[in-house]
Amino acid sequence: AKSHRGNFYKFFNNRMKEGSRHERFMQIFFAEQKVKDDFMALINGNELLMYRLHLINKLANDPALFRSKIIEHERRVSWQLNRIYRARNSIVHSAQEPPTLPHLTENAFSYFKSLMSTLVQAGEKFGISSSDALFDLCASACNIRRKEMDDTKNMTAEEYVKFAVSPIF
């Protein structure tokens, strides 16, 4: 989407007036058909981007599918963390570097940055400086969010997506 960034921002600024850039992007999937068509015209010819927007549209309008994708993503992250831990054990206990180490290191760094960002946000919001308390708070918040996301009966698709992608802290 980098090649279309200027057009995206111009579109959001002219058509979607409320919310953060992220929220304005999500509004497209619940807008009237004319707005959707105009947005798709911005990327006409970029098959990959059109395909990805089609997938996002499907997810945005089907809370059950959206939830299943989140669960699938959590499983993949857990699997990656296990791979990282096994690679660490291989290095520490046998002094053997797995061939996938650069990829695993990149993933580990990405997860680390995300975790640190969440911990800092939670610490600032609640005035907590203890790492144990912050980890407990984040784990509790994630569990609560997960349970709330399981109940889609009382939410429209738009409400569900807004809730699901909103920051925890």
DAQUIGI-V434080 format. One record per run of one state. SS is the DSSP state (~ for helix, > for strand, _ for the rest). FROM is the first residue (numbers start at 1). LEN is the number of residues. If there is no record, write none. Layout:
# DAQUIGI-V434080
ss=SS from=FROM len=LEN
ss=SS from=FROM len=LEN
This chain:
# DAQUIGI-V434080
ss=_ from=1 len=1
ss=~ from=2 len=14
ss=_ from=16 len=5
ss=~ from=21 len=10
ss=_ from=31 len=2
ss=~ from=33 len=10
ss=_ from=43 len=4
ss=~ from=47 len=14
ss=_ from=61 len=2
ss=~ from=63 len=32
ss=_ from=95 len=6
ss=~ from=101 len=26
ss=_ from=127 len=4
ss=~ from=131 len=20
ss=_ from=151 len=6
ss=~ from=157 len=9
ss=_ from=166 len=4
